[in-house]
Structures are given as structure tokens and as C-alpha cells.
């Protein structure tokens, strides 16, 4: 029988997979070998999805994203080992797993309805039911669940990359893609059963919506992505969803005043302006609604009414709760708006090498030290940041989210919690290393600029 090499490779690979699967079923618990059921479809979907998402003008990024996809698997294994070997299961992932096992067992034994294993609720309850939903179909394998959640977070990061490439002319896009897929914070922290993976996916979807919106690539499609992403994020952490809405405001204003639509006219056509004004109104209403929900979500229990002291109470309570565990430190004291810039920047660059306690924090400190070195080496890109904030809607959005995100985490008094939750802002932080060194001379938007021009700018 004449077989091509590719056919033989497929047959050998399939046979090897069946052998490994058989040995795993005999010698390991389903908690571990269950990942062998999940990995093949995830790998296939990942390969096909990357080829589809990064095609055309972004085809040069496909291989980078594929290697990053493999690196993400390594980060997932590291996260799993730390969670259940180094920490002995004393993690949020174990809690979600345990409660999902109980819920799914009750459902399959007829003691609970299908509703009990469908995603619902908010915060921790939502994550427990989302984990239960996955376990209903794939069984209660922690390692398999880690890969499923890690897969979600990878697509969130991929959407961040594609969004920046679409909305920032002259972006050093290959560098940005490599930084995003190989950054330790993004490889490790959102790679387990937990809120970070879901948040990364939702924030990536919302960010892609922002990119579509400011690129004038269809207001309806952009709005759907935007509010699906923000809505999904608000189910778990409404204050982070609120950050994205706050960041949307300056993006819409810059797009209205300085954006170039497909007609190459300042601010676009009249219809574009009217739609942007309507979206600004909707965003203002949404910010108010999300802000109210956020205060109710975060304020200490027992306080029913929202008062002028609610924000102070939230910050005080956050500092108290996060300082109860190990790796605590004294956060920046904020007495007024004049303290905001320092508090935001100081929070974003934590931990420093002298503050690191433990291996995970040391890796994060080394990562931020390398980031600082790259900032010094790319001062010309950083020097262009103020101008881009005023002329590029996406950069205005990203820097607003980054600034207020650092401010939102300024009251955290635990380095472990801070580094984990701050990973959601990392794609925005890495963007400053990849900005164009000068504003593109062409008035065209990246959606209509020539591929040759974009490639020349991206190579700088």
C-alpha cells in the first residue's frame, strides 16, 4: 500500500495517541488522563482558528501565534503543578473543581435539574456553574479543565493582538504578538480554572469590539462584540468591565474629533458622527449602571445603601482583606487626585526585585525589570505616546484602561493577588513597547492603507 509521508505520520501519531491513552486509562486517574480526551479537539481548533484569524495581511503572525499556543500549554502545566503539588490544592481552582463535581454528580443522579449546571449567577457562583457546565460534557478532570480555561484565555490574548494590529497604524505587530504570547504573566496566571481565564477571553472580545468601532468596520458588529465582552466580564468582576467602558469614552471622543473614516474626511461622515455621539450617550449610561453595580458588588457586606463614603469603604476593605494572607505589603496611600498618577504607575510596576517573595513573584519582578529595560531601549516609541493618545482612538482607549486599572488595584496589599489580577492589564502595558516611533504620515486608516506601507512601518 502506497502511503504518503503525511499519511504515515498521521497513522503513527494516531497509534501513539491510542497507546498513551490506553496506558493512561490503566495507570492514572481520570483526573489526569482525562486531558487526553480534551487535547486533540483543542489542538485542532487552535490550529484552524489561528490560521483563520491571522490570515491576509496578518499571515506573518500565524507562526508566532502557533508557537505561542504551544507555549501556553507549557504555562498551563506549570500552573497545574504549582496549584496542586506546590500549594497542595489550596487554591481557588480546587474550590471550583470540588463544587462542580458535587453539582454534576447531583445532576447525573437525577437529584438536580439541568439548570443547576448551566452558567448563571455572578462572581464566584458564575465560575462554579461554568466549571460544572464543562464537567457535564467532559467529566471531572482538573487537568483537562485547566486546558479548557487556558484555551479560553489564549483566544482573549489573540484578540488583543489582532485588535492592536487593526487599530494602530505602524504598530510593531510581530514584536507585540511575541510579547503577548510569551510574557510569563500571560502564559501562567490565566491558565487555570478561575476568573482570570474567563476575564481574559471577555476582555479580548470587548477590545476587538473597540478596535472594530474606531476602525469604522461596522458599528453593529463592533457594538455586539463590545457589549458581549463587557457583559461577560461584568458577570465576574463588574469593576473591570467598568474600566473598559471608561476607556471607551476617550476612544470615542478621539474618533469623533480626529478619527479618519473610510471617506478620508476628518471625523468621518455625518452618519458616522451621529452614530458615535449616540454611542457616547449609551456608554455614559452604561458607565453609570456598571458603576452602581460595582459599588454594590465591592462594598463591605452589611452596607445596603450607596453613599459618598462607599468608595472609601471599598478601598479600606480591599486593603484589609488582601493583607490577611502572606506576601502582604503597604500599598500606596491615596489622599486625592494628585496621588493618582504615582499610585497607578507604582502599582503597575510592582513587584520590584527587592519586593519579591517566592518564585512566582520573583519571575514577575524579573519580567517587569525586563519591561523597564525595553522601555529605556524604546524611548522614541514612548516619546510618541502623548501624541498618539490624542490622535489614535485605540491608543487613547488602551492608556485610559491602563491608568485607571493601575489605580483600581492600588489598594491591593498582597503581591500574589496583585500580580495575578494585574495580568489582565498586561496586553495594554506591552503595547507601549510596540507603538510607532512617529505618527504615520498617511491619513488613511489601517483598513484602507496599503499592505506595503503597513509592513514598512511595522518593520521599524
Secondary structure, DSSP 8 states (H G I E B T S, - for coil): ----HHHHHHHHHHHHHHHHHHHHHHHS-HHHHTHHHHHHHHHHHHHHHHHHHS-GGGGGGHHHHHHHHHHHHHHHHHHHHIIIIISTT-SHHHHHHHHHHHHHHHHHTTSS-GGGGS--SSHHHHHHHHHHHHHHHH-S-HHHHHHHHHHHHHHHHHHHHHHHHHHSTT--HHHHHHHHHH-HHHHHTTSSSSHHHHHHHHHHHHHHHHHHHHTTS-HHHHHHHHHHHHHHHHHHHHHHHHHHHHHHHHHHHHHHHH-B-TT--BT--HHHHHHHHHHHHHHHHHHHHHHHHHHHHHS-TT--S--TTHHHHHHHHHHHHHTSSSSB-------SGGGHHHHHHHHHT---TTT--SHHHHHHHHHHHHHHHHHHHTHHHHHTHHHHHHH-HHHHHHHHHHHHHHHHTTT--BHHHHHHHHGGGHHHHHHTTSS-SS--S--S-TTTS-HHHHHHHHT-
